[in-house]
Amino acid sequence: MAYKKKKNTSTKLLTGIILVAIIAIASTAIVYIVTQTPSKQTIQGVHVGDVFTYNITADSNLITSDAVTPAYLTQYNSTDYYQVSITGVNGSLVWFDTLWQFTNGTALKNPGWINLATGANSGGFWAIYPSNLKVNDLLSPKGNDKLIVNSTSTQTYATSTRTTNNWSTDNVLTDSSDPTGSTQQDNFIAVTFDKQTGMLTSLTNVQQYNNPGYNILILWQLTNATVWKV
């Protein structure tokens, strides 16, 4: 079933988190060729050769008797690790390769890119942000979603303490196949990312469905990085 926004909220969340598994599992990756005049102001905090590794887990809670656990959650819970390697940087454009390694020894590899100024992206991974954002700064300075940094915090790692930025949002989405608009999904997402590099460090996504009734919890957690010791 396809869900659409009940309010005027960001489509980046729906296409990113809800469909990231489907996009990454696709057998053929679509590679977009992007050209842009390099920005005079450097906003990226990542560099070619930087590698970030994540653990991904998911859980579901079936509420009504007709609810079933979505099949794609199996992919999350079969994850050995998910790795993002930075392959190119030019102005606000960042290119990367992702490697989704599964516990059965299989893997999915996809190239991707993101425009840090606008938030436009391809490749299934979108959680890279401009460097050194402050509270109330837009996550995508030239984008349309108008999401902002809500707060800052510190994260203590093995040999260092780093400043992190945080943002969250809660969207009500409706099933486009239900003309009454009563079939809904409440989609909450909270993201923490490293202030200097702009890279995701943790993500919590809670999806609550009412017809049928079930809840989904998806968690991303940084487990390794070449930039600092996690």
TIDREN-704535 format. One line per 10 residues: number of its first residue (from 1); for each residue x, y, z negated of C-alpha. Coordinates in Angstrom, 3 decimals, padded with zeros to 6 digits. Each point is the difference from the previous one (the first is absolute). Last residue first. Example, Ala and Ser with C-alpha at 12.3 -4.5 7.8 and 13.67 -1.06 7.14 Angstrom:
<atoms>
2) 013.670/-001.060/-007.140; -001.370/-003.440/-000.660
</atoms>
This chain:
<atoms>
230) 034.194/004.545/-017.816; 003.536/001.003/000.931; -000.065/003.099/002.205; 000.095/000.720/003.746; 000.227/-003.664/001.053; -003.352/-000.792/-001.547; -001.533/-002.991/-001.793; -003.206/-001.009/-001.768; -002.435/002.764/000.976; -003.540/-000.978/-001.004
220) -003.138/-000.311/002.134; -003.303/-001.047/-001.567; -003.345/-000.906/001.567; -003.170/-000.457/-002.102; -003.240/-001.087/001.658; -003.518/000.087/-001.441; -003.128/-001.921/000.986; -003.716/000.538/000.453; -001.512/-000.935/003.337; -001.160/002.672/000.520
210) 001.552/002.202/-002.720; 003.702/000.107/000.896; 002.740/001.350/-002.288; 003.501/000.510/001.424; 002.848/000.773/-002.408; 003.386/000.942/001.483; 003.071/000.485/-002.190; 003.293/001.081/001.541; 003.550/000.148/-001.300; 003.419/001.346/001.027
200) -000.848/001.499/003.400; 002.807/001.936/001.621; 000.204/003.815/000.062; 003.792/-000.178/-000.348; 000.457/002.639/-002.693; -003.432/-000.128/-001.641; -000.294/-003.787/-000.183; -003.591/-001.043/000.571; -002.971/-000.907/-002.185; -003.333/-000.781/001.619
190) -003.512/-000.447/-001.394; -002.856/-001.251/002.191; -003.689/-000.383/-000.734; -002.419/-001.270/002.669; -003.664/-000.239/-000.937; -001.713/-002.095/002.668; -003.609/000.355/000.983; -003.011/-001.742/001.472; -002.815/002.502/-000.670; 000.505/002.010/003.180
180) -003.486/-000.937/001.186; 001.208/-000.613/003.553; 002.336/-002.816/-001.202; 002.468/-000.834/002.783; 002.166/003.042/-000.831; 000.623/-001.309/-003.510; 000.453/003.008/-002.279; 003.162/001.373/-001.615; 000.341/001.780/-003.359; 003.523/001.332/-000.485
170) 002.144/000.311/-003.144; 003.368/001.748/000.229; 003.403/-000.168/-001.627; 003.349/001.771/000.067; 003.262/-000.334/-001.877; 003.526/001.327/000.441; 003.076/-001.644/-001.492; 003.153/001.321/-001.621; 002.774/-002.539/-000.444; 001.778/-001.409/-003.027
160) 003.128/-002.011/000.690; 001.953/-003.202/-000.575; -002.627/-002.733/-000.253; -002.996/002.202/000.708; -001.916/002.555/-002.035; -002.884/001.690/001.808; -000.861/003.622/-000.628; -003.281/001.803/000.611; -001.572/002.498/002.371; -003.647/000.876/000.515
150) -002.845/000.351/002.495; 002.031/000.243/003.208; -002.520/001.008/002.642; -002.377/-001.519/002.534; -001.167/002.459/002.656; -000.824/-002.842/002.456; 000.549/002.110/003.111; 003.770/000.008/000.336; 002.508/002.828/000.371; 001.484/-000.147/-003.520
140) -000.734/-003.731/-000.416; 000.069/-000.752/-003.744; -001.150/003.562/-000.621; 001.714/001.719/-002.937; -002.133/000.341/-003.157; 002.813/-001.334/-002.237; 003.333/000.161/001.817; 001.342/-001.806/003.060; 003.748/-000.646/000.015; 000.213/-002.193/003.117
130) -002.880/-000.484/002.403; -001.991/-003.210/-000.380; 000.273/-003.682/000.936; -002.962/-002.275/-000.765; -001.183/-000.750/003.561; 000.726/-003.669/000.686; -002.121/-001.777/002.642; 002.134/000.772/003.056; -001.185/003.404/001.127; -000.166/003.419/-001.631
120) -001.464/003.494/000.035; 000.504/001.606/-003.426; 000.323/003.465/001.549; 003.342/001.260/-001.308; 001.453/-003.374/-000.964; -000.547/-001.378/003.501; 000.134/-003.752/-000.503; 001.492/-002.861/001.992; -000.268/-003.735/000.267; 001.691/-003.190/001.143
110) -001.527/-003.303/-001.106; 001.356/-003.315/-001.253; -002.164/-002.759/-001.454; 001.554/-002.866/-001.920; -000.328/-003.722/-000.577; 001.891/-001.802/-002.787; -003.032/-001.312/-001.903; 000.420/002.729/-002.635; -000.629/002.734/002.546; 002.332/002.745/001.236
100) -001.562/003.190/001.346; 002.835/001.829/001.746; -000.588/003.624/000.972; 002.141/002.038/002.379; 000.242/003.781/-000.257; -000.161/003.259/001.916; -000.273/003.400/-001.700; -001.137/003.163/001.748; 000.010/003.349/-001.834; 003.307/001.052/001.543
90) 001.531/-003.102/001.558; 000.603/-003.081/-002.141; 000.495/-003.571/001.223; 000.256/-003.586/-001.217; -001.280/000.132/-003.593; -000.530/-003.543/-001.286; -003.267/-000.890/-001.780; -000.214/-003.400/-001.685; -002.971/-002.021/-001.252; 000.842/-002.913/-002.288
80) -000.914/-003.623/-000.700; -003.619/000.649/000.894; -002.479/-002.897/-000.112; -002.320/001.993/-002.273; -000.242/002.799/002.529; -000.641/-002.358/002.917; -002.716/-001.809/-001.961; -001.721/003.356/-000.452; -000.704/-000.068/003.745; -002.693/-002.651/-000.484
70) -002.343/002.326/-001.871; -001.258/-001.671/-003.223; -003.645/-000.931/000.356; -003.163/001.669/-001.316; -003.425/-001.640/000.343; -000.259/-000.891/-003.701; 000.632/003.585/-001.131; 002.940/001.323/-002.002; 003.093/-001.548/001.599; 003.188/001.463/-001.503
60) 002.981/000.156/002.340; 003.753/000.159/-000.471; 002.979/001.257/001.980; 003.767/000.050/-000.260; 002.763/001.744/001.932; 003.671/000.191/-001.047; 002.034/002.668/001.719; 003.424/000.541/001.580; 001.496/003.304/001.151; 002.912/000.295/002.448
50) 001.895/003.158/000.970; 002.124/-000.548/003.112; -000.992/003.191/001.781; -000.794/002.624/-002.603; -002.964/000.859/-002.199; -000.808/003.364/-001.555; -001.830/001.504/002.963; -001.054/003.633/000.070; 002.737/001.552/002.117; -001.113/003.464/001.106
40) 000.826/000.858/003.590; -002.351/-002.754/001.078; 001.149/-002.184/002.877; -002.070/000.478/003.162; -002.277/-002.993/000.252; -000.193/-003.177/001.985; -001.727/-003.161/-001.096; 000.008/-003.327/001.778; -002.468/-002.271/-001.717; 000.775/-003.654/-000.543
30) -002.971/-002.298/-000.215; 000.861/-003.121/-001.960; -001.218/-003.331/001.318; -000.840/-002.880/-002.313; -002.224/002.075/-002.258; 000.724/-000.817/-003.637; 001.365/003.474/-000.724; -003.123/001.742/001.263; -002.369/-002.340/-001.823; 001.939/000.322/-003.246
20) 000.185/003.771/000.238; -003.739/000.236/000.699; -001.359/001.021/-003.393; 003.146/001.911/-000.956; 000.730/002.072/003.084; -003.131/000.386/002.115; -002.165/000.754/-003.006; 002.503/002.250/-001.767; 000.928/002.013/003.102; -003.670/000.620/000.704
10) 000.089/002.671/-002.698; -003.234/001.364/-001.442; -003.058/001.855/001.235; -002.507/-002.003/-002.031; -001.892/-003.163/000.859; 002.965/-001.192/002.004; -000.362/-002.935/002.319; 000.156/-003.731/-000.614; 000.175/-002.732/002.592; -001.234/-003.482/-000.857
</atoms>
